[in-house]
Amino acid sequence: MSNERSQNDIAGAFGSIKEHDVGSRKGARARLLTLAAIIGPGLIVMVGDNDAGGVSTYAQAGQNFGYSLLWTLPLLIPVLIVNQEMVARLGAVTGVGHGRVIKERFGRRWGNFSIGMILLLNFLIIITEFIGVSLSMEYFGVSPYISVPAAALTLFGVTASGSFQRWERFMMIFVAVNFFVIPLLIVTHPHVGAVFHHAVIPGIRGGVNSAAVLLIISIIGTTVAPWQLYFQQSNIVDKRITPRWLNYERVDTIIGSFIVVIGAGALIAAAAAGLSGHGGTTAYTSALGVARGLRAHVGSASGTFFAILLLNASCIGAAAVTLASSYALSDLSEKRQGLNVRVRDAKAFFGGFAAMLAVAGFVTLLPGAPLGLITLAVQAMCGLMLPSTTIFVLLLCNDRELMGPWVNSKWLNVLAVVIVAVLVVLSIVLIVSTLFTSLDVVRLLEDLGGVAAAGLLVGLPIGLRRSEAPRSYDIARVDWRTPRMALLAPPPTSRIRRILFRAVASYLLIAGTVLIVRIIQLATA
């Protein structure tokens, strides 16, 4: 058998699978070797989500509220797994990116709008990642005018290497650096009993108030982000993972979900142990302030470890979010391009990647740039986009023409609908409270939660009764792939579907208008 690599082989960081390898895996060793070749998209998207914003949010939770908010993290594991498993399945079955699927099944208007919004949001997120780079390196005395350009050039050089395998191996270095959280825990000495107690028993230091509720929503929001959907689906397509290997990709996603939650919990515990005894629920100032506070109250090693973790989180976040943007641009042009293509053969793909890095870095370094306003806009836009993105994923995974035998099962639909409803409520609370700071967040959350619960009690039984019976297919499930999009029958229309799309459009129009007005007010104040 030839050892030459086909362009359709799966080439991962830790192994490869030949294009025509369809043999069953018998024995633990064979399965572990296959998992080693597949693992990557799910792990990287999850670790990348613990980016600069995530590290800052978790540190704020630990410094201001001690161990008391740890219970929020285990609840996120099923949310992450369900959301990302659906987009992983979409990528493996359809073989095209997330934006392209939306364009083909919901129309060019929705597709272009979704891609345009994710590009804008990602651009703002990349700025926050470079803010994280500058703050972490400022701790070591390095000027932002050196650290930010150096980070941008490094990220572009690795991404433009012309090899998915080389890129993934580089990302695995970032994943490995995340384990610096272990020495951080060792030097800060968190109370093990308190960590386990607060991880399973809900509570809030100082009682329930708007600041605490908003921070809880921010923890959820920074862990479930719209860019993740675009990244993992397109990254799976780029890696050439097919339905035959989908169970291994599910394991990849599950491993990543546990790692990201454990890492987040470790950051909260370290900040709680080192800083919560030196201030109240408003002590947090910035991630740099956390690093300096740990150095002052615990020792120089703790501050150094935290700064390294912040730098690493910023870099992997910038790499993943920028690549997600390039994938979205590729969906916009409908030209399939990725990491296995050289720069000269994919100038638009890598040009967009380079442009986003360059402009985001430039904005970060501008004297007097409204970095605080940009961070606020990121938070509000994540809240704005999350309802529509999660609803689209759920609809796509129930599209029988698109997914064939890979559509959602009934139990998964029930779980996914409940998760989507919760995310929609939290997103609305986040954007409204971000824009109107005087509102009673607790009361707003209670009211919207009551409406959502009533809707679920009425809607779920109706939906289950109306769900289609499973179909039979002539081809084996592991070999079934979406036919050419142009040959598919259009999605079925119904009154409920039309109402849903109008509701989403109305929400986006109203919330988007209010967001623009509020940002202009803050910018000119």
Order of alpha helices (4+ residues) and beta strands (2+ residues): beta-beta-alpha-alpha-alpha-alpha-alpha-alpha-alpha-alpha-alpha-alpha-alpha-alpha-alpha-alpha-alpha-alpha-alpha-alpha-alpha-alpha-alpha
